[in-house]
Amino acid sequence: MTRALAADGGGVPAGIIAAMSAVTGTTREVALNGAIARLKPYAFTQLRARQDELAAQGIRVINLGVGDPEDDTPEFIRDALVAAIKPSSRYPTAAGIAPLREAIATWIGRRFGVTADPDRHVLPANGAKEALYNLTALVLDAPGTPGRRDLVAVPELAYQVYGDAALLHHAEVFAVPLGRDWLPDLDAITPEVGRRLAILWLNSPHNPTGSVAPRDHYRRALDLADRHGFLVASDEAYSELWYDAPPPGILEACDAADFTGAIAINTLSKRSNMTGYRSGFIAGDARVIAAMRNVRPRIGVATPEFVQRAAIAAWGDEAHVEAQRARYATRRDLFLGLCARKGLEVEASQGAFYLWIRVPADVPGRDAATFAARLLDHGLVVLPGSFMGPRGGGHVRVAFVPSLETCKDAVAILDRIL
Ligand SMILES: Cc1ncc(COP(=O)(O)O)c(C=O)c1O
């Protein structure tokens, strides 16, 4: 057996060095990725801490802050998972089982009217978050590489992980301003920016504002990508939560062979109340999918096969999604009614399970954190828009994910205190 020696331990075994430093109090610091210090605190962690404080004081807390569906996963999906658990357990493959890739390609065809090849255009992922983080790693070259693209464009208000993934891979975040309609202003992608851009992130329906991009928005983004050679990655995690008409997706706007330049990411988390299953997909540009297929087996993120079997059941059924949409529509109407009664301005909010509400004028500075703190005193957790970026400072995000009964209780409290 070889004994581990400390790097500069002068031949003294590492265990003895450790024992010596325990006596002398010296510590050896490991060098960390410097980008870690640049990460902003995770908004949801902050929310949870405040919620725990209130609960400890015995105050009933209604959480309208976190976008984690509270309704049950449909029974037939749970059954599919249980039926797929085998006495023996083997490593799953990162490419996923063929029936899942086929189920996803079929769903894409049904939903967006485009033909995706299950082997070349589709890969399962452990949820949207994993896919978008690992996609970032695929397209960012090492710092110092000649011609390296060093920018990742992210809407100025956005799900935090696009920016965090960029920073952790030593890219800079280019914040794309949001226009009056709360959609990214694509005019900000000037030739100077476009030349340096590795990825442009789009997200519709948008977290946190619920804005929905028209098909033409994707077209414009793809034209820019064509001109400058970057990738447009579209996070469509909320594509199935709509109230008037199904939102368009990037794949239907892409007319390039093999979806060149376009990536769509989707998930069962919101569509099928399956956040705990960690199941989604990445689809589009065949070269990017091939690179992902090459890399994923190396990073230990293959989806367990029983989860894949549950995912096949989920992608194959629309009835449960319609029922869930109807539930959200009822809760949304409840909050919209309250906003109308109280004169609260609701902006964007066409999709997802969010309402983007302007802070009322009687709150000093129309400050989102102040307003959220006031609601929290009454046990209501909402997300101050400022947690997601300065542009959100005058708005709060209400996630109508709790049950109808709980939403009614929340509305009763708001009716009383506003
Ligand atoms: C815009 C957006 N993308 C992705 C995710 C994560 O999705 P998943 O659960 O599939 O990782 C979330 C979660 O809230 C989100 O808001």
The ligand as a Gaussian input file, in Angstrom:
#p B3LYP/6-31G(d) Opt

LIG

0 1
 C      -37.036000      29.741000     -16.105000
 C      -36.742000      28.461000     -15.414000
 N      -35.996000      27.541000     -16.044000
 C      -35.694000      26.380000     -15.451000
 C      -36.140000      26.075000     -14.195000
 C      -35.751000      24.765000     -13.570000
 O      -36.466000      23.733000     -14.124000
 P      -36.160000      22.228000     -13.731000
 O      -36.942000      21.903000     -12.515000
 O      -36.591000      21.453000     -14.902000
 O      -34.688000      22.120000     -13.503000
 C      -36.898000      26.999000     -13.493000
 C      -37.350000      26.703000     -12.116000
 O      -37.985000      27.444000     -11.444000
 C      -37.205000      28.232000     -14.115000
 O      -37.929000      29.165000     -13.484000

